[in-house]
């Protein structure tokens, strides 16, 4: 079992509400436990999703009845040409390696594949998240030292 499969299994356990999962293979055994009340579910590991994708065209998620009574708001900027960098795991988002050091990237910075964008701490492991695209940082969507979910948008990047 490789690290990607283990991360997928951890995501599955945290989202499904399962209290404990044990897997045993030839020379490998893993048990993942949570502090939640037991819930019994039988399911497979979810398929991996791509970490980068183009941002969807802005669409209203407000129900029609509420939208009719809501005050008119200025149109949202078109983000369809931006690339959304998403979190590959659940953890705590950090913009720098320590509070005293400068941020890895800021709005307006040009990035290329391999550029470290942030760190996500998961289970006391600090994972550097590197860019897989070239472009310019347009917006940082997560707050420093805040928890992030799997597949949560972290950055908007304008391709160059």
The 8 nearest C-alpha neighbors of each residue, nearest first, counted from 0:
[[1, 4, 2, 5, 27, 3, 24, 28],
 [0, 2, 4, 3, 5, 6, 7, 27],
 [1, 3, 5, 4, 6, 0, 7, 8],
 [4, 2, 6, 5, 1, 7, 0, 47],
 [5, 3, 7, 6, 2, 1, 8, 0],
 [4, 6, 8, 2, 7, 3, 9, 1],
 [7, 5, 9, 3, 8, 4, 2, 10],
 [8, 6, 4, 10, 5, 9, 11, 3],
 [7, 9, 5, 11, 6, 10, 44, 4],
 [10, 8, 6, 12, 11, 7, 13, 5],
 [11, 9, 7, 13, 8, 12, 14, 6],
 [10, 12, 8, 14, 9, 13, 15, 7],
 [11, 13, 9, 15, 10, 17, 14, 8],
 [12, 14, 10, 11, 15, 16, 9, 17],
 [15, 13, 11, 12, 16, 10, 17, 9],
 [16, 14, 12, 17, 13, 11, 40, 10],
 [15, 17, 14, 13, 38, 18, 12, 35],
 [18, 16, 38, 15, 12, 19, 39, 37],
 [17, 19, 37, 33, 35, 32, 38, 16],
 [18, 20, 32, 31, 17, 33, 21, 30],
 [21, 19, 31, 30, 32, 22, 18, 17],
 [22, 20, 30, 29, 31, 23, 19, 28],
 [23, 21, 29, 28, 30, 24, 20, 27],
 [22, 24, 28, 27, 29, 21, 25, 26],
 [23, 25, 27, 26, 28, 22, 0, 29],
 [26, 24, 27, 23, 28, 22, 0, 29],
 [27, 25, 24, 28, 23, 0, 29, 22],
 [26, 28, 24, 25, 23, 29, 0, 22],
 [27, 29, 23, 22, 24, 30, 26, 21],
 [30, 28, 22, 21, 23, 31, 27, 20],
 [29, 31, 21, 20, 22, 32, 28, 19],
 [30, 32, 20, 19, 21, 29, 33, 9],
 [33, 31, 19, 18, 30, 20, 34, 12],
 [32, 34, 18, 35, 19, 31, 17, 13],
 [33, 35, 36, 18, 32, 37, 19, 17],
 [36, 34, 33, 18, 37, 16, 17, 38],
 [35, 37, 18, 38, 34, 16, 17, 33],
 [38, 36, 18, 35, 17, 39, 16, 19],
 [39, 37, 17, 18, 16, 40, 36, 35],
 [38, 40, 17, 37, 41, 18, 16, 19],
 [41, 39, 42, 38, 17, 15, 16, 18],
 [40, 42, 39, 43, 17, 15, 38, 20],
 [43, 41, 40, 44, 45, 11, 15, 39],
 [44, 42, 45, 41, 11, 8, 46, 40],
 [43, 45, 8, 11, 46, 7, 42, 4],
 [46, 44, 43, 47, 7, 11, 8, 42],
 [47, 45, 48, 44, 7, 43, 4, 49],
 [48, 46, 45, 49, 7, 3, 4, 44],
 [47, 49, 50, 46, 150, 87, 45, 51],
 [50, 48, 51, 47, 52, 87, 85, 150],
 [49, 51, 85, 87, 48, 84, 52, 86],
 [52, 50, 84, 49, 83, 85, 82, 53],
 [53, 51, 83, 82, 54, 50, 49, 84],
 [52, 54, 82, 83, 81, 55, 79, 80],
 [53, 55, 83, 79, 82, 81, 78, 52],
 [56, 54, 79, 57, 53, 78, 58, 52],
 [55, 57, 79, 58, 78, 54, 77, 80],
 [58, 56, 55, 77, 59, 78, 75, 79],
 [59, 57, 56, 60, 55, 61, 75, 77],
 [58, 60, 61, 57, 62, 66, 63, 56],
 [59, 61, 58, 62, 63, 66, 57, 65],
 [62, 60, 59, 66, 63, 65, 64, 58],
 [61, 63, 65, 64, 66, 60, 59, 67],
 [62, 64, 66, 65, 67, 61, 68, 60],
 [65, 63, 67, 66, 62, 68, 61, 69],
 [64, 66, 68, 67, 63, 62, 69, 61],
 [67, 65, 63, 69, 68, 64, 61, 62],
 [66, 68, 65, 64, 69, 63, 70, 62],
 [69, 67, 65, 66, 70, 64, 63, 71],
 [70, 68, 66, 67, 65, 71, 72, 64],
 [71, 69, 72, 68, 66, 67, 65, 73],
 [70, 72, 69, 73, 66, 74, 68, 67],
 [73, 71, 70, 74, 69, 75, 66, 59],
 [72, 74, 75, 71, 76, 70, 77, 69],
 [75, 73, 72, 76, 77, 71, 57, 58],
 [74, 76, 77, 73, 57, 72, 78, 58],
 [77, 75, 78, 74, 57, 73, 79, 56],
 [76, 78, 79, 75, 57, 56, 80, 74],
 [79, 77, 81, 80, 76, 54, 56, 57],
 [80, 78, 56, 54, 81, 55, 77, 53],
 [79, 81, 78, 82, 53, 157, 54, 77],
 [82, 80, 157, 156, 78, 79, 54, 155],
 [81, 83, 53, 156, 54, 155, 52, 157],
 [82, 84, 155, 54, 52, 53, 154, 51],
 [85, 83, 154, 51, 153, 152, 155, 82],
 [86, 84, 152, 150, 151, 153, 50, 51],
 [85, 87, 150, 151, 149, 88, 153, 152],
 [86, 88, 149, 150, 50, 85, 89, 151],
 [89, 87, 149, 86, 90, 148, 150, 6],
 [90, 88, 148, 149, 147, 121, 10, 91],
 [89, 91, 121, 120, 147, 146, 119, 88],
 [90, 92, 146, 120, 119, 145, 147, 144],
 [93, 91, 119, 144, 145, 143, 118, 146],
 [92, 94, 143, 118, 144, 95, 117, 119],
 [93, 95, 117, 102, 143, 103, 118, 92],
 [96, 94, 102, 103, 97, 93, 101, 100],
 [95, 97, 100, 98, 118, 94, 93, 102],
 [98, 96, 100, 99, 95, 101, 93, 94],
 [97, 99, 100, 95, 96, 101, 102, 94],
 [100, 98, 97, 101, 95, 96, 102, 94],
 [101, 99, 97, 98, 95, 96, 102, 103],
 [102, 100, 95, 103, 99, 98, 97, 96],
 [101, 103, 95, 94, 104, 100, 105, 96],
 [102, 104, 95, 116, 94, 117, 115, 101],
 [105, 103, 102, 116, 108, 106, 94, 117],
 [106, 104, 108, 107, 102, 136, 103, 139],
 [105, 107, 136, 137, 108, 138, 139, 104],
 [106, 108, 136, 135, 137, 105, 109, 138],
 [109, 107, 135, 136, 105, 106, 104, 110],
 [110, 108, 135, 134, 136, 107, 111, 133],
 [109, 111, 134, 133, 135, 114, 108, 112],
 [110, 112, 133, 114, 132, 113, 134, 130],
 [113, 111, 131, 130, 132, 114, 133, 110],
 [112, 114, 129, 130, 111, 115, 131, 132],
 [113, 115, 129, 130, 112, 111, 110, 116],
 [116, 114, 129, 128, 117, 113, 130, 127],
 [117, 115, 129, 103, 128, 104, 114, 130],
 [118, 116, 94, 128, 93, 115, 127, 103],
 [119, 117, 127, 93, 126, 128, 92, 125],
 [118, 120, 92, 126, 91, 90, 125, 93],
 [119, 121, 125, 91, 90, 124, 126, 123],
 [120, 122, 90, 124, 123, 119, 125, 89],
 [121, 123, 124, 120, 90, 125, 89, 91],
 [124, 122, 121, 120, 125, 90, 126, 119],
 [125, 123, 121, 120, 122, 126, 119, 90],
 [124, 126, 120, 119, 118, 123, 127, 121],
 [127, 125, 119, 118, 120, 124, 128, 121],
 [128, 126, 118, 117, 129, 115, 125, 119],
 [129, 127, 117, 116, 115, 118, 126, 130],
 [130, 128, 115, 113, 114, 116, 127, 131],
 [129, 131, 112, 113, 114, 132, 115, 116],
 [130, 132, 112, 113, 129, 133, 111, 51],
 [133, 131, 112, 130, 111, 134, 110, 158],
 [134, 132, 111, 110, 112, 158, 159, 131],
 [133, 135, 158, 159, 157, 110, 109, 156],
 [134, 136, 109, 157, 156, 108, 107, 110],
 [137, 135, 156, 106, 107, 108, 138, 155],
 [138, 136, 106, 155, 156, 107, 135, 157],
 [137, 139, 155, 154, 106, 136, 140, 156],
 [140, 138, 154, 141, 153, 155, 106, 137],
 [139, 141, 153, 154, 138, 152, 142, 155],
 [142, 140, 153, 139, 143, 145, 92, 152],
 [141, 143, 145, 144, 140, 92, 139, 93],
 [142, 144, 93, 145, 94, 92, 141, 91],
 [145, 143, 93, 92, 91, 142, 146, 94],
 [144, 146, 143, 91, 142, 92, 147, 141],
 [145, 147, 91, 90, 92, 144, 148, 89],
 [148, 146, 90, 89, 91, 92, 151, 145],
 [147, 149, 89, 151, 150, 88, 90, 146],
 [148, 150, 88, 89, 86, 151, 87, 147],
 [151, 149, 86, 85, 87, 148, 152, 50],
 [152, 150, 85, 86, 148, 149, 153, 147],
 [153, 151, 85, 84, 154, 83, 86, 150],
 [152, 154, 140, 85, 141, 84, 139, 151],
 [155, 153, 139, 84, 140, 138, 83, 152],
 [154, 156, 83, 138, 137, 82, 81, 136],
 [157, 155, 136, 82, 81, 135, 137, 134],
 [156, 158, 81, 135, 134, 82, 137, 159],
 [159, 157, 134, 133, 156, 135, 81, 82],
 [158, 134, 133, 157, 135, 109, 156, 132]]
